[in-house]
Amino acid sequence: MDTKLTKNKIYKEINIFLVILSIIIFSISLTKTITEYRNTKYIHKTNFYDEYNIRSYIDSFDETLKTYLYAYEDMEGTIRQDIYKAEKERDKKEKENLLKESENNIRSMGKSQGLTEDEINENVERAKENILSEDNDIDAYFYNIKINTFETIARTKNIEFYIEDNTGAKITNIKDNSFEYKIKNKEFEDENYYYMYFPNSKNDNENNLYSKELSKVYPDLIDYYNRETVKYYRIPKNLNEGDNLYYEWDYRKGALNTLKRYSIISLASGIITLILAILSYKYKNKNKDENGFMERLYLKLPLDIKIFIPILCVNTIKELITNVIPYYSGNSYSNKIIALSIVAIIVTYLLIKDMILIIGGKRALGNILTKKYIIIVIDKLKNCYIVSTTAFKVSAMIFMTALAIWCTILINYYSYWNYITVMTAQIYVIVYLIILTAYVIIVFGEANILNIKSRKIADGKYEKEYKKNRMIIFKEIESNMLNIEEGLNGALDKAIKSERMKSELITNVSHDLKTPLTSIINYVDLLKEENLSQEKRDKYIEVLDIKSKRLKILIEDLFEASKVTSGSMEFEKEELNIVSLLRQILGELEEKISLAELNVITKWSETKAILFLDGRKTFRAFENLVNNIIKYSMRNSRVYIEVISNDEEVIVIMKNISSYQLDFTAEEIVERFKRGDKSRSTEGSGLGLAIAKSIVELQGGSFEIDIDGDLFKVTIKFKK
């Protein structure tokens, strides 16, 4: 039972396709039949030789022969001497008249131009030579007549003729030698030809002058001014291929066959359509409450897609009705439109049925797909940078305005266009006006907010907590203004910090310069005592040496830091092996390392780690770092120095355990005059790390400090 029901559904759906297809075929064939019938009725008359273009063709051929017989005696091209001489004489008189007229004109113009008599005579002679040199005009005229006639006869395969005038001159293209006898005896009848006979004035009373098929051609060829010429024409009833008569006849025959073919197709497709319609009605009654496969598939679609698809189908159906059915040519485009139209008609039918059932409350509305995707698109657009820019929003509004202007022109001046197109334009203009009103309100509101905000910034009133995303149109400008405000806030903070550092710099420099300087002054005063022993004098001199060297180092560091800060430090770069440099530094500071009771553990490859750097200044940077380790590392601890070299960069890592509590940040420790011991009891200027960092960065490297508890780590990276 189920199998039978399924088969009925399949037959029903196939039958629907076939019914629509047969209706389309019937429409095409019927349209073609009507069109061809009209062409047959109004273009092709009942009699082929009654058509205007055929009569004109035969008349033109007759005029060509008439002109030839005027100039020639026979088909061999014998010129009529009397006509030739008369034409020559006429041409001579025309030239004489032309010579006289030209001479008079030349003399008249010469006198008005002030020419001498000799000059005028020279011009006259030149004009005579030009006129008399055209002697061959008559010969060319006769020659052209001959050539034109022979070419016309060669092109005309289906008109045979015999023409004779009262002088005995005759022309013919009939090959039958006995035919002249038949004409004299009026034997015109021939089952294979239509004929026309034009007697001279002596035989005006003769009857049976033409075939009835040529009755309308005959009057066109009567020469009422020359009744002394006998003419005879005949045309085969079955035309031979090769001239315009045949091609016109063949076209007419083809049109009649086409009419016959389309008539048969129209009748057959009409009968098939009727049979399929009856079968479709039968299957419909058997399965009234059952939805077919196509309808079940259609019902699964969201409502907005159901409505949108038929809108697209309208143009397809329109193309079918306006172009394919009236002008079907069997090409791939026409066949594609027919296939699409079948689907379009079914979908449109299903939509109409669906809407009727929804309105009647017999079917649910269904879900709306676009709502979900509109929300997704809006969310995506919010995160899109280009869409958020003011330029994009303004450009979008300009485009919408241009489109609205175009739609307004369409509504006012092209209302005769497709109704759906005009209606869509009207809806768009209404929506545009609503959007434009909202846009103007938002623009003025946001412009006012930006104006207030800019005034506050100009007055130096910066908002620490400003609510972002308040703008819709000028979001980009809002973001730029916030960046300006944050930049000004940052600049203010930096200015305060710089002022604080300047105060600390003066204090620290004063302290660090004053301490050794005071010692030097005091010991100099002690050396001035007269009763000072040699032992004490040597001891004081040693102290003076130490303090002066410390003062020298401090002043050198100050100059170095000043150069680095101002950017005036110059670098003389060369190929430098970092591993060799570190080995040299550790060798020179080996005594200090030993006194500090540190165990330096190095880890590097024996291969060279070559970089393009300034050797002296890079030495200074790493020497500062190692000295820093010696000063502040915990006694009897390990120090790690590692060099990592790869294809892209060289990394130097130094790690040590501090003997002081590291209660400062990585940013603070590289400030000038910042010391690891805040009591400033150790030697040093507090500029070592700052100088090292600047030297590294000015040569394109990176300098990073990490502090983890008492672990102090410096990482330096140089690109190869």
Secondary structure as GFF3:
##gff-version 3
##sequence-region A 1 720
A	DSSP	alpha_helix	2	42	.	.	.	ID=ss1
A	DSSP	three_ten_helix	48	50	.	.	.	ID=ss2
A	DSSP	alpha_helix	52	71	.	.	.	ID=ss3
A	DSSP	alpha_helix	81	113	.	.	.	ID=ss4
A	DSSP	alpha_helix	117	132	.	.	.	ID=ss5
A	DSSP	alpha_helix	137	155	.	.	.	ID=ss6
A	DSSP	beta_strand	160	164	.	.	.	ID=ss7
A	DSSP	beta_strand	170	172	.	.	.	ID=ss8
A	DSSP	alpha_helix	179	184	.	.	.	ID=ss9
A	DSSP	beta_strand	193	198	.	.	.	ID=ss10
A	DSSP	three_ten_helix	201	203	.	.	.	ID=ss11
A	DSSP	three_ten_helix	212	214	.	.	.	ID=ss12
A	DSSP	three_ten_helix	218	221	.	.	.	ID=ss13
A	DSSP	beta_strand	230	236	.	.	.	ID=ss14
A	DSSP	alpha_helix	244	286	.	.	.	ID=ss15
A	DSSP	alpha_helix	293	299	.	.	.	ID=ss16
A	DSSP	alpha_helix	303	319	.	.	.	ID=ss17
A	DSSP	pi_helix	320	324	.	.	.	ID=ss18
A	DSSP	alpha_helix	325	327	.	.	.	ID=ss19
A	DSSP	alpha_helix	332	359	.	.	.	ID=ss20
A	DSSP	alpha_helix	369	382	.	.	.	ID=ss21
A	DSSP	alpha_helix	385	388	.	.	.	ID=ss22
A	DSSP	alpha_helix	390	413	.	.	.	ID=ss23
A	DSSP	alpha_helix	419	458	.	.	.	ID=ss24
A	DSSP	alpha_helix	475	527	.	.	.	ID=ss25
A	DSSP	alpha_helix	534	566	.	.	.	ID=ss26
A	DSSP	beta_strand	573	577	.	.	.	ID=ss27
A	DSSP	alpha_helix	578	588	.	.	.	ID=ss28
A	DSSP	alpha_helix	590	595	.	.	.	ID=ss29
A	DSSP	beta_strand	599	603	.	.	.	ID=ss30
A	DSSP	beta_strand	610	614	.	.	.	ID=ss31
A	DSSP	alpha_helix	615	632	.	.	.	ID=ss32
A	DSSP	beta_strand	638	645	.	.	.	ID=ss33
A	DSSP	beta_strand	649	657	.	.	.	ID=ss34
A	DSSP	alpha_helix	666	669	.	.	.	ID=ss35
A	DSSP	alpha_helix	688	698	.	.	.	ID=ss36
A	DSSP	beta_strand	702	708	.	.	.	ID=ss37
A	DSSP	beta_strand	711	719	.	.	.	ID=ss38
###
